[in-house]
Amino acid sequence: MRFAIIGFLVLVMGAAVKAHIHFIRLALLAAMGLAGMWMMHKLAQDWHKISSSRPAKPAAMAGKLLGLWKRSLPDEHVDAYVEESLTDFYKFDEILRQDRSTCARKMICQIAATPENQLNQVEKNLLKLLSPTEHFGENVAKNIFRKAMDLGRSKKDVKACHAEYKKCRFNTRQMFKLFTSFM
């Protein structure tokens, strides 16, 4: 009988310990669930404050519907700003100074040698930037890039670019991957 009582007490104690462990897990899950719900509640309150802080006026609503924005600029101001920023941004002499292996010139030559229907928008924009009709600053370095572009357009063969710019070991796709990895 004594062994039966001890065995029963061991079973009860084992069940209590196992139930205790499950209760701790249940309590932790409940606490984390409540914390998550509280965070969502605070996020919803913040969103409501942000979205309702400015009452919508009829004119603003109409502007949003028509695509007009409060801070839009007239076209002549935009053109002047673009012209000014491009002359400051595209410093061809600095690009040439950094391009000792002539890879930038080779890339421009290869892009110009490629048929236009095979070019992506970035490549088309590069050629447009160098075209004589665009006046985003004139200097000797830009003319060197134009010569590379003219070589590609006249030869219409990427191999001519490889022959002219032998120092650079990369092709256009590899150079684009290198450039985009730094952006």
Secondary structure as UniProt FT lines:
FT   HELIX           2..52
FT   HELIX           58..66
FT   TURN            70..71
FT   HELIX           75..89
FT   HELIX           92..98
FT   TURN            100..101
FT   HELIX           103..113
FT   HELIX           116..118
FT   HELIX           121..130
FT   TURN            132..133
FT   HELIX           140..155
FT   HELIX           158..164
FT   TURN            166..167
FT   HELIX           172..181
//
